[in-house]
């Protein structure tokens, strides 16, 4: 365990090393102080917690609960966590599964009594909790804007049915369940209603019993609206330009999808307990190792670990030491993100009370990753030598007549279009090259060992395929 003075020194370096991304791959601006970036992004308050050696070693608040005040953010200041609520809710559902109260693969309509998944033109979809927690149920409604603090606030069955005064469409199934991923907060509140109908217990009380109290998340609650005692010390949301949300924040009856108030420190403690369980160590979280492993696995046929996927309530990516799990969140006036790397027993959580500060969580997570040597930090790729005896040069033309000239050098390739200066391309493999001056990537395709026959240019997600012209 690191000494407090060592941790303070490391975090001091982190807080001076926020690097703003540029549009160009691998390029960042020089490091800036957190206070400077908060001012640039009109962000009054930030809450940060760090996990190292499977311990929550550091948690602090910065700035103020509301713009223009002296009410400082402390480690115990609650923020809205947005969709991070889904990951915490999923842990509660899995505790009920282990108790035998729920079956992940049963038809969820068997649990629903106050509302039913509707049929479409006589066809009754069958969806499961597994699909709802992994966003593979084919349900609609991506997210929820919440309701003004002064109301009105419809009950959950009205929200599911899209009935007034609900401000979102009805939740329906419009894709074949179990065939593809599509993010759906609507699916999460179907699961919330199922849990409520099975237990007869309000979700805040149930989640406190199943997750919050066992882990020691004393500054967290799913209660909506927020109780007066906690509201008196909570962060105020700010969408843009330091202007507060009227009433301080929106209220979210869609608690399982967006209703958790919490702190960075409480979420760090939760991440520690998930990682301890994953290692087979005793944990007050009360879940088996096999259950956590199941939650952090792909849920669709054909999905594989290593690429981005959604498990049961958690988003995951990477392999080996670089594997991580976590979740982000965005409510009116709030943004949050958390990331945990179980092989390294490391992680961090960042919460802010400004939508305009959206770059800050990622900048902070990357700064922490650099300081604490996370393998999953976004390091620039290792240099690759120019493939020997490969000929990429020539004129490539698209079907619409757009033409690029490729020339070959000892260091890589250069790509020229019209009267633009040549654009240097560095090799990433023997068929893939990337520009450092632009957001541009080039891949070549060949039929055999011969020269390439096509070139694909990728810019900002758009693609253009060009064929190599015959040499004269």
GULUM-267453 format. One line per field, with one value per residue (C-alpha): chain; z, y, x. Coordinates in Angstrom, 1 decimal. Example, Ala and Ser with C-alpha at 12.3 -4.5 7.8 and 13.67 -1.06 7.14 Angstrom:
% residues 2
mol	[A | A]
z	[7.8 | 7.1]
y	[-4.5 | -1.1]
x	[12.3 | 13.7]
//
This chain:
% residues 472
mol	[A | A | A | A | A | A | A | A | A | A | A | A | A | A | A | A | A | A | A | A | A | A | A | A | A | A | A | A | A | A | A | A | A | A | A | A | A | A | A | A | A | A | A | A | A | A | A | A | A | A | A | A | A | A | A | A | A | A | A | A | A | A | A | A | A | A | A | A | A | A | A | A | A | A | A | A | A | A | A | A | A | A | A | A | A | A | A | A | A | A | A | A | A | A | A | A | A | A | A | A | A | A | A | A | A | A | A | A | A | A | A | A | A | A | A | A | A | A | A | A | A | A | A | A | A | A | A | A | A | A | A | A | A | A | A | A | A | A | A | A | A | A | A | A | A | A | A | A | A | A | A | A | A | A | A | A | A | A | A | A | A | A | A | A | A | A | A | A | A | A | A | A | A | A | A | A | A | A | A | A | A | A | A | A | A | A | A | A | A | A | A | A | A | A | A | A | A | A | A | A | A | A | A | A | A | A | A | A | A | A | A | A | A | A | A | A | A | A | A | A | A | A | A | A | A | A | A | A | A | A | A | A | A | A | A | A | A | A | A | A | A | A | A | A | A | A | A | A | A | A | A | A | A | A | A | A | A | A | A | A | A | A | A | A | A | A | A | A | A | A | A | A | A | A | A | A | A | A | A | A | A | A | A | A | A | A | A | A | A | A | A | A | A | A | A | A | A | A | A | A | A | A | A | A | A | A | A | A | A | A | A | A | A | A | A | A | A | A | A | A | A | A | A | A | A | A | A | A | A | A | A | A | A | A | A | A | A | A | A | A | A | A | A | A | A | A | A | A | A | A | A | A | A | A | A | A | A | A | A | A | A | A | A | A | A | A | A | A | A | A | A | A | A | A | A | A | A | A | A | A | A | A | A | A | A | A | A | A | A | A | A | A | A | A | A | A | A | A | A | A | A | A | A | A | A | A | A | A | A | A | A | A | A | A | A | A | A | A | A | A | A | A | A | A | A | A | A | A | A | A | A | A | A | A | A | A | A | A | A | A | A | A | A | A | A | A | A | A | A | A | A | A | A | A | A | A | A | A | A | A | A | A | A | A | A | A | A | A | A | A | A | A]
z	[0.0 | -1.0 | 1.7 | 1.8 | 0.8 | -2.3 | -3.3 | -2.9 | -5.0 | -7.8 | -7.8 | -7.8 | -11.1 | -12.4 | -11.7 | -13.7 | -16.7 | -18.4 | -22.1 | -24.5 | -27.5 | -31.0 | -34.1 | -35.1 | -34.0 | -31.2 | -30.9 | -27.7 | -26.5 | -23.6 | -20.1 | -18.3 | -14.7 | -13.7 | -12.5 | -15.9 | -17.7 | -15.4 | -16.1 | -19.9 | -19.8 | -17.5 | -15.0 | -11.4 | -9.6 | -10.0 | -7.9 | -8.4 | -6.8 | -7.6 | -7.0 | -6.7 | -5.5 | -5.2 | -2.6 | -2.9 | -2.1 | -2.9 | -3.2 | -3.4 | -4.6 | -6.5 | -7.2 | -6.0 | -5.9 | -7.9 | -10.1 | -8.4 | -4.9 | -2.2 | -1.4 | -2.1 | -3.5 | -0.9 | -1.2 | 0.2 | -2.2 | -4.2 | -8.0 | -10.4 | -12.0 | -15.0 | -16.8 | -14.2 | -12.4 | -14.8 | -13.7 | -10.0 | -10.6 | -12.5 | -9.4 | -7.4 | -10.0 | -9.9 | -6.2 | -6.7 | -9.3 | -6.9 | -4.3 | -6.8 | -6.9 | -10.6 | -13.6 | -16.2 | -19.1 | -18.2 | -20.1 | -18.3 | -18.8 | -16.2 | -13.6 | -14.7 | -13.2 | -13.4 | -17.1 | -19.8 | -22.8 | -25.6 | -28.6 | -32.1 | -34.6 | -32.8 | -32.4 | -28.7 | -28.2 | -25.6 | -23.8 | -20.8 | -18.0 | -19.6 | -22.8 | -20.9 | -18.9 | -22.0 | -24.3 | -26.6 | -26.1 | -29.1 | -27.0 | -27.9 | -26.1 | -25.8 | -22.7 | -20.6 | -20.1 | -16.6 | -15.2 | -13.7 | -10.0 | -9.6 | -11.4 | -12.7 | -12.4 | -14.0 | -12.4 | -14.2 | -15.9 | -17.6 | -18.7 | -20.2 | -22.0 | -23.1 | -21.5 | -20.3 | -18.6 | -19.8 | -22.0 | -23.9 | -26.4 | -25.3 | -24.8 | -27.4 | -29.0 | -32.7 | -33.3 | -33.0 | -29.3 | -28.7 | -32.2 | -31.8 | -29.4 | -29.2 | -26.2 | -24.5 | -21.3 | -22.0 | -21.6 | -18.2 | -16.8 | -17.9 | -15.7 | -12.9 | -13.2 | -13.1 | -9.9 | -8.3 | -9.2 | -7.9 | -4.6 | -3.9 | -2.5 | -3.7 | -5.8 | -3.5 | -0.4 | -2.4 | -3.8 | -0.4 | 1.0 | -1.9 | -2.9 | -1.3 | 2.4 | 2.0 | 0.1 | 2.4 | -0.1 | 2.6 | 0.2 | -2.4 | -3.0 | -5.8 | -4.2 | -6.6 | -5.7 | -3.5 | 0.3 | 1.8 | 3.9 | 0.9 | -1.4 | 1.0 | 0.2 | -3.4 | -6.5 | -8.8 | -12.5 | -15.2 | -18.8 | -20.5 | -19.8 | -16.0 | -15.9 | -13.3 | -14.1 | -12.8 | -9.5 | -9.3 | -11.2 | -13.0 | -11.2 | -12.8 | -12.0 | -14.3 | -11.3 | -12.6 | -15.8 | -14.5 | -10.9 | -8.8 | -6.7 | -5.6 | -5.2 | -6.9 | -3.7 | -3.3 | -6.9 | -6.4 | -3.4 | -5.5 | -8.2 | -5.6 | -4.4 | -7.9 | -8.5 | -5.2 | -6.0 | -9.5 | -7.8 | -5.6 | -2.4 | 0.3 | -0.4 | 1.4 | -2.1 | -1.6 | -5.2 | -6.3 | -8.6 | -11.3 | -11.3 | -11.7 | -14.5 | -16.2 | -15.9 | -17.7 | -20.6 | -24.0 | -24.1 | -27.9 | -30.0 | -32.0 | -29.7 | -28.3 | -25.5 | -26.7 | -28.6 | -27.0 | -25.7 | -23.1 | -20.5 | -17.9 | -16.9 | -17.6 | -20.7 | -21.3 | -23.6 | -24.1 | -23.3 | -20.6 | -18.5 | -20.7 | -20.0 | -18.3 | -17.3 | -16.4 | -17.4 | -18.2 | -17.4 | -18.6 | -17.0 | -17.4 | -16.1 | -15.0 | -16.6 | -15.0 | -16.0 | -14.3 | -15.4 | -13.6 | -14.7 | -12.7 | -13.8 | -12.5 | -9.5 | -10.6 | -11.6 | -11.3 | -11.2 | -12.3 | -11.8 | -12.9 | -12.7 | -16.2 | -19.6 | -21.2 | -19.3 | -21.2 | -22.2 | -18.5 | -17.4 | -20.3 | -19.8 | -16.1 | -16.6 | -19.1 | -16.8 | -14.0 | -16.4 | -17.4 | -13.8 | -12.5 | -15.5 | -16.8 | -19.8 | -21.1 | -21.2 | -24.7 | -25.5 | -29.1 | -31.1 | -31.4 | -34.6 | -37.3 | -39.9 | -43.5 | -45.0 | -47.2 | -50.9 | -51.0 | -53.8 | -52.9 | -55.3 | -58.2 | -59.1 | -57.4 | -58.7 | -57.3 | -59.4 | -59.2 | -60.6 | -57.5 | -57.8 | -55.2 | -56.0 | -53.7 | -53.6 | -51.6 | -49.4 | -46.9 | -44.0 | -45.3 | -47.9 | -49.1 | -50.4 | -52.7 | -53.8 | -56.5 | -55.6 | -51.9 | -50.5 | -50.0 | -46.8 | -45.0 | -44.0 | -41.3 | -41.4 | -38.7 | -40.5 | -44.0 | -45.2 | -42.9 | -42.8 | -40.9 | -41.2 | -38.3 | -39.8 | -40.4 | -39.1 | -42.0 | -42.3 | -45.5 | -46.0 | -49.0 | -50.3 | -52.6 | -54.3 | -53.6 | -53.1 | -56.0 | -55.7 | -54.1 | -56.3 | -54.1 | -51.5 | -48.9 | -47.3 | -44.0 | -42.7 | -39.7 | -40.1 | -43.8 | -46.4 | -50.0 | -52.0 | -55.0 | -57.6 | -58.7 | -62.2 | -64.6 | -65.1 | -68.6]
y	[0.0 | 3.4 | 6.0 | 8.9 | 11.3 | 9.2 | 9.2 | 12.9 | 13.4 | 11.2 | 12.8 | 16.3 | 15.3 | 14.0 | 17.2 | 19.2 | 16.9 | 17.1 | 16.8 | 17.9 | 15.7 | 17.0 | 15.8 | 14.0 | 10.4 | 10.2 | 13.9 | 15.8 | 19.3 | 20.0 | 19.1 | 21.7 | 22.0 | 20.7 | 24.2 | 25.7 | 23.1 | 23.5 | 27.2 | 26.6 | 24.1 | 26.1 | 23.3 | 24.3 | 21.0 | 17.7 | 14.6 | 12.1 | 8.8 | 6.4 | 2.7 | 1.2 | -2.3 | -3.1 | -0.3 | 3.0 | 5.1 | 8.6 | 10.7 | 14.4 | 17.1 | 20.2 | 23.5 | 24.3 | 22.6 | 25.4 | 28.1 | 31.5 | 30.1 | 29.1 | 25.8 | 23.6 | 20.1 | 17.5 | 13.8 | 13.3 | 15.6 | 13.5 | 13.9 | 12.4 | 9.4 | 9.0 | 5.6 | 4.3 | 3.5 | 0.6 | -1.1 | -0.8 | -1.9 | -5.0 | -6.1 | -5.9 | -8.0 | -10.6 | -10.9 | -11.7 | -14.3 | -16.0 | -16.0 | -17.8 | -14.9 | -14.2 | -16.3 | -14.4 | -16.4 | -16.5 | -14.5 | -11.2 | -11.0 | -13.8 | -11.3 | -8.2 | -7.6 | -3.8 | -3.6 | -6.1 | -6.1 | -5.3 | -7.4 | -6.0 | -6.8 | -10.0 | -11.0 | -11.3 | -10.9 | -12.9 | -11.0 | -11.8 | -10.1 | -11.2 | -9.4 | -6.3 | -6.0 | -6.4 | -4.2 | -7.0 | -7.3 | -5.1 | -2.5 | 1.1 | 4.5 | 5.2 | 7.5 | 9.8 | 13.6 | 13.5 | 15.8 | 19.3 | 19.4 | 20.9 | 18.0 | 16.3 | 12.9 | 10.0 | 6.5 | 3.8 | 2.0 | 5.3 | 5.9 | 2.4 | 3.0 | 6.5 | 7.9 | 11.6 | 13.3 | 11.1 | 12.9 | 9.9 | 7.4 | 4.1 | 1.3 | -1.4 | -4.3 | -3.5 | -5.8 | -9.6 | -10.1 | -11.7 | -10.9 | -7.6 | -4.9 | -1.6 | 0.6 | 1.0 | 2.7 | 1.7 | -2.0 | -1.2 | 0.3 | -2.9 | -4.7 | -2.1 | -2.7 | -6.5 | -6.3 | -4.0 | -6.4 | -9.4 | -7.9 | -5.3 | -3.2 | 0.3 | 0.2 | 2.6 | 0.4 | -2.7 | -1.4 | -0.1 | -3.6 | -5.5 | -3.2 | 0.2 | -0.8 | -4.0 | -2.1 | 0.9 | 3.4 | 5.8 | 8.8 | 7.1 | 6.6 | 5.7 | 7.9 | 10.2 | 13.0 | 13.4 | 13.5 | 17.0 | 16.2 | 14.9 | 17.6 | 20.2 | 19.0 | 17.7 | 19.1 | 21.4 | 20.5 | 22.9 | 22.1 | 24.9 | 28.2 | 27.8 | 28.1 | 25.9 | 23.6 | 25.2 | 23.7 | 22.3 | 19.1 | 16.9 | 14.1 | 10.6 | 8.1 | 5.8 | 5.1 | 1.9 | 3.6 | 7.1 | 7.7 | 7.0 | 9.8 | 8.9 | 10.0 | 9.1 | 7.5 | 5.3 | 4.1 | 3.4 | 1.2 | -0.6 | -1.3 | -2.6 | -5.1 | -6.3 | -6.8 | -8.6 | -10.9 | -11.6 | -12.6 | -15.0 | -13.0 | -12.5 | -9.4 | -7.9 | -7.5 | -11.0 | -12.3 | -15.4 | -15.2 | -17.0 | -14.4 | -11.5 | -13.5 | -13.9 | -10.2 | -9.3 | -11.7 | -11.1 | -12.0 | -12.3 | -15.3 | -14.6 | -11.8 | -12.2 | -10.8 | -8.2 | -6.0 | -3.6 | -5.3 | -5.0 | -7.7 | -7.7 | -4.0 | -3.3 | -2.2 | -4.1 | -4.0 | -5.3 | -8.6 | -9.8 | -7.0 | -4.5 | -5.8 | -3.2 | -2.8 | 0.3 | 2.6 | 6.2 | 8.4 | 11.7 | 13.4 | 16.9 | 19.0 | 16.0 | 13.7 | 10.7 | 7.9 | 5.0 | 2.4 | -0.6 | -2.9 | -6.1 | -7.6 | -4.4 | -4.0 | -0.4 | 2.0 | 5.5 | 7.4 | 11.0 | 12.9 | 16.5 | 18.9 | 20.4 | 19.0 | 21.5 | 19.8 | 16.5 | 16.2 | 16.3 | 12.7 | 11.2 | 13.6 | 12.8 | 9.0 | 9.1 | 11.3 | 8.8 | 5.9 | 7.5 | 8.2 | 4.7 | 2.8 | 1.4 | -0.8 | 0.2 | 3.9 | 5.3 | 5.1 | 5.8 | 2.7 | 1.3 | 2.3 | -0.3 | -0.6 | 0.0 | -3.4 | -4.6 | -5.5 | -4.2 | -1.9 | 0.4 | 3.2 | 4.2 | 6.0 | 5.0 | 6.1 | 5.8 | 5.0 | 8.7 | 9.8 | 10.9 | 10.1 | 9.8 | 9.3 | 7.1 | 7.4 | 5.2 | 6.4 | 4.7 | 5.9 | 5.1 | 6.4 | 9.8 | 10.4 | 13.2 | 14.5 | 17.2 | 20.2 | 19.4 | 18.9 | 15.2 | 13.7 | 11.4 | 8.0 | 5.8 | 2.0 | 0.3 | -3.1 | -4.3 | -3.2 | -0.4 | 3.1 | 6.2 | 9.9 | 12.0 | 15.3 | 14.4 | 12.1 | 9.7 | 6.0 | 4.0 | 0.2 | -1.8 | -5.0 | -7.4 | -10.7 | -12.5 | -11.5 | -9.1 | -5.3 | -3.9 | -3.8 | -1.5 | 1.2 | 2.3 | 5.7 | 6.2 | 9.7 | 10.5 | 7.2 | 7.7 | 5.4 | 5.7 | 2.7 | 3.3 | 0.9 | 0.9 | 2.1 | -0.1 | 1.1 | 2.3]
x	[0.0 | 1.4 | 2.1 | -0.3 | 2.5 | 3.3 | -0.4 | -0.6 | 2.5 | 1.1 | -2.3 | -0.7 | 1.0 | -2.3 | -4.1 | -1.5 | -1.6 | -5.0 | -4.3 | -7.0 | -7.5 | -7.0 | -8.8 | -5.6 | -4.9 | -2.3 | -1.9 | -2.7 | -2.2 | 0.3 | -0.9 | -3.0 | -4.2 | -7.6 | -8.6 | -7.8 | -9.7 | -12.7 | -12.8 | -12.5 | -15.4 | -17.7 | -17.6 | -18.2 | -17.5 | -15.6 | -15.5 | -12.6 | -11.7 | -8.8 | -8.4 | -4.9 | -3.9 | -7.6 | -8.1 | -9.9 | -6.8 | -7.9 | -11.1 | -11.5 | -13.8 | -12.9 | -14.7 | -18.2 | -21.6 | -23.1 | -21.6 | -21.1 | -21.2 | -18.7 | -20.3 | -17.3 | -17.5 | -16.3 | -15.7 | -19.2 | -21.0 | -23.6 | -23.8 | -26.3 | -24.6 | -27.0 | -26.7 | -24.1 | -27.4 | -27.8 | -24.6 | -25.5 | -29.0 | -27.7 | -25.8 | -29.0 | -30.8 | -28.0 | -28.3 | -32.0 | -31.1 | -28.7 | -31.4 | -33.7 | -36.2 | -35.6 | -34.5 | -32.3 | -33.8 | -37.5 | -40.1 | -40.2 | -43.9 | -44.1 | -42.9 | -44.8 | -48.2 | -48.7 | -47.7 | -47.0 | -44.6 | -47.1 | -47.8 | -47.2 | -49.9 | -50.8 | -47.2 | -46.1 | -42.3 | -40.6 | -37.8 | -35.7 | -33.9 | -30.6 | -31.5 | -32.8 | -29.6 | -27.4 | -29.4 | -30.2 | -34.0 | -34.8 | -36.6 | -36.9 | -36.3 | -32.5 | -32.6 | -34.7 | -34.6 | -36.1 | -38.7 | -38.5 | -38.0 | -41.5 | -43.2 | -45.3 | -43.7 | -45.6 | -45.6 | -43.4 | -46.3 | -47.3 | -43.7 | -43.6 | -46.9 | -45.9 | -49.0 | -49.4 | -47.7 | -44.8 | -42.2 | -40.9 | -42.5 | -43.9 | -41.4 | -41.9 | -40.0 | -39.2 | -36.2 | -35.9 | -34.9 | -31.5 | -30.0 | -28.2 | -27.1 | -29.0 | -28.7 | -32.1 | -32.9 | -36.5 | -35.4 | -33.8 | -37.1 | -38.9 | -36.5 | -37.1 | -40.9 | -40.4 | -38.3 | -40.9 | -43.8 | -41.9 | -40.8 | -43.5 | -40.6 | -39.7 | -36.5 | -34.5 | -35.1 | -34.4 | -31.1 | -30.1 | -30.6 | -29.0 | -26.0 | -25.6 | -25.5 | -23.4 | -20.7 | -20.9 | -22.1 | -23.4 | -23.6 | -25.7 | -29.4 | -31.8 | -34.5 | -36.3 | -36.9 | -33.9 | -34.6 | -34.2 | -31.2 | -29.2 | -30.5 | -29.0 | -25.5 | -25.9 | -24.3 | -26.4 | -26.5 | -25.3 | -26.1 | -24.1 | -22.3 | -22.4 | -26.2 | -27.9 | -30.8 | -34.0 | -34.7 | -31.1 | -31.6 | -34.2 | -36.1 | -35.9 | -38.7 | -36.7 | -34.5 | -32.8 | -31.8 | -30.8 | -31.8 | -28.7 | -27.3 | -23.7 | -20.1 | -16.9 | -15.7 | -18.8 | -18.5 | -14.8 | -15.7 | -18.2 | -15.6 | -13.2 | -15.8 | -16.6 | -12.9 | -12.4 | -15.3 | -13.8 | -10.6 | -12.4 | -11.9 | -14.5 | -16.7 | -19.7 | -21.2 | -22.5 | -22.2 | -20.4 | -17.3 | -19.2 | -21.9 | -19.5 | -17.7 | -21.0 | -21.8 | -18.5 | -18.9 | -20.6 | -24.2 | -24.8 | -23.8 | -20.6 | -19.5 | -15.9 | -13.9 | -11.4 | -13.8 | -16.2 | -19.3 | -22.0 | -22.3 | -25.0 | -25.2 | -21.5 | -19.6 | -16.3 | -13.4 | -9.8 | -8.1 | -5.7 | -4.1 | -5.9 | -9.4 | -11.6 | -15.2 | -17.2 | -20.0 | -20.6 | -23.6 | -25.2 | -28.2 | -29.4 | -26.5 | -24.3 | -21.7 | -19.9 | -17.6 | -15.9 | -13.4 | -11.9 | -9.0 | -9.2 | -5.9 | -4.2 | -6.5 | -6.9 | -9.5 | -11.0 | -14.3 | -14.9 | -18.2 | -18.9 | -21.9 | -21.7 | -22.5 | -20.1 | -17.3 | -17.9 | -14.2 | -13.0 | -13.9 | -11.9 | -9.0 | -8.8 | -9.1 | -6.3 | -4.1 | -4.7 | -3.9 | -0.6 | 0.5 | -0.5 | 0.7 | -2.6 | -2.0 | -5.4 | -4.5 | -4.6 | -0.9 | 0.2 | 0.8 | 4.3 | 6.1 | 6.0 | 8.8 | 7.9 | 7.1 | 9.9 | 9.4 | 5.8 | 4.8 | 1.9 | 2.7 | 0.4 | -2.8 | -6.0 | -9.4 | -12.9 | -16.0 | -17.0 | -13.6 | -11.9 | -8.2 | -5.3 | -1.7 | 0.4 | 4.2 | 6.5 | 9.4 | 11.8 | 9.7 | 6.3 | 3.9 | 2.7 | -0.8 | -1.6 | -5.0 | -5.4 | -3.2 | -2.9 | 0.6 | 1.5 | 0.2 | 2.7 | 1.3 | 3.0 | 2.6 | 0.5 | 0.8 | 1.6 | -1.9 | -2.8 | -1.4 | -2.4 | -1.9 | -0.6 | -1.6 | -5.2 | -7.9 | -7.3 | -6.5 | -5.7 | -6.0 | -4.9 | -6.3 | -4.6 | -5.7 | -2.4 | 1.2 | 0.9 | 0.6 | -2.6 | -5.7 | -7.8 | -7.3 | -9.9 | -9.6 | -11.4 | -12.0 | -14.3 | -16.1 | -16.7 | -15.1 | -14.1 | -12.8 | -10.5 | -9.1 | -5.5 | -5.1 | -3.1 | 0.4 | 1.4]
//
